[in-house]
Amino acid sequence: MSFTQLLVTSLTLASVISTKQSVSSRINFECINSDKGYATIAVSPSGKQTNTLIHWNFSIFADSFSSQQQCQEVTKRLNLIVANHPNKMSDLLLTTDFINGKEVICWVYDFKYTCKGDGSNLLVVLPSAQDPKIVLRQLFDIPDNFLSVDIPLRSAPIYLKLGATIESQLAELDNVNSTSLI
């Protein structure tokens, strides 16, 4: 084996080992069956669980996926995002856009970005004939007055701070646990 081949092999192995180590120390998303249907939650490396992040307990996706299938698919995508991108969890944003005639929710790590036309950062396609603001309210349990601006979704992307929400919830759990020990 030449020096160049050995170097490339070593770098590749180091990258794989490094990726596996960093992935195991990251947040993991899970699709769970809750008392209200299916939900996506985040789990810390120590096993602490967030509250429900995404609710799948309504049937707006009935024509394409069951709530369970939608939950599992989006949860899988969230885990791939975290595993394949070295950004801080707090920077993970969800945004809305209009691609190929469909309203969609995508993930980004900066407010200056939005959904890519090739769908590479797609999280979920919203069903047609549904008010996108109502879908977002239901999926993410957003108060009615939060998305009350009457602007079409494709004209004004909305950004949801998913990563910051996750970190905040996990930090609260740490505070509750640390104060209960005192």
Residue pairs with C-beta under 8 A, 6 or more apart in sequence:
1 9
19 83
22 86
23 82
23 83
24 45
25 45
26 45
26 82
26 83
26 89
27 42
27 43
27 44
27 45
27 82
27 89
27 166
27 170
28 42
28 43
28 45
28 79
28 82
29 40
29 41
29 42
29 43
29 53
29 75
29 78
29 79
29 82
30 40
30 41
30 42
30 43
30 49
30 75
31 38
31 39
31 40
31 56
31 68
31 71
31 72
31 74
31 75
32 38
32 39
32 40
32 41
33 68
34 52
34 57
36 55
36 57
37 55
37 56
37 57
37 58
37 67
38 56
38 57
38 67
38 68
38 70
38 71
39 52
39 53
39 54
39 55
39 56
39 57
39 71
40 52
40 53
40 54
40 56
40 71
40 74
40 75
40 78
41 49
41 50
41 51
41 52
41 53
42 49
42 50
42 53
42 166
42 169
42 170
43 49
43 50
44 170
44 173
48 170
48 173
48 174
50 165
50 166
50 169
50 170
51 169
52 141
53 140
53 162
53 165
53 166
54 71
54 74
54 139
54 140
55 138
55 139
55 140
55 141
56 67
56 68
56 70
56 71
56 139
57 67
58 67
58 138
59 67
60 127
60 130
60 135
60 138
61 67
61 70
61 127
63 127
64 127
65 73
70 124
73 124
74 123
74 124
77 122
77 123
78 107
78 123
81 92
81 107
82 89
82 92
85 109
87 109
88 163
89 163
89 166
89 167
90 163
90 164
90 167
91 109
91 110
91 163
92 107
92 109
92 162
92 163
92 166
93 107
93 108
93 109
93 110
93 111
93 159
93 160
93 161
93 162
93 163
94 105
94 106
94 107
94 108
94 123
94 159
94 160
94 162
95 105
95 106
95 107
95 108
95 113
95 114
95 115
95 157
95 158
95 159
95 160
96 103
96 104
96 105
96 106
96 115
96 132
96 136
96 153
96 154
96 157
96 158
97 103
97 104
97 106
97 114
97 115
97 153
97 154
97 157
98 104
98 153
98 154
99 115
99 117
99 119
99 122
100 117
102 125
102 126
102 128
103 125
103 126
103 128
103 130
103 132
103 135
103 153
103 154
104 115
104 122
104 123
104 124
104 125
104 126
105 122
105 123
105 124
105 126
105 136
105 139
106 114
106 115
106 116
106 121
106 122
106 123
107 121
107 123
107 162
108 114
108 115
108 121
108 159
111 159
114 157
115 121
115 122
116 122
126 132
126 135
127 135
132 153
133 147
133 153
136 142
136 147
136 158
136 160
137 143
137 144
137 146
137 147
140 160
142 160
147 158
149 156
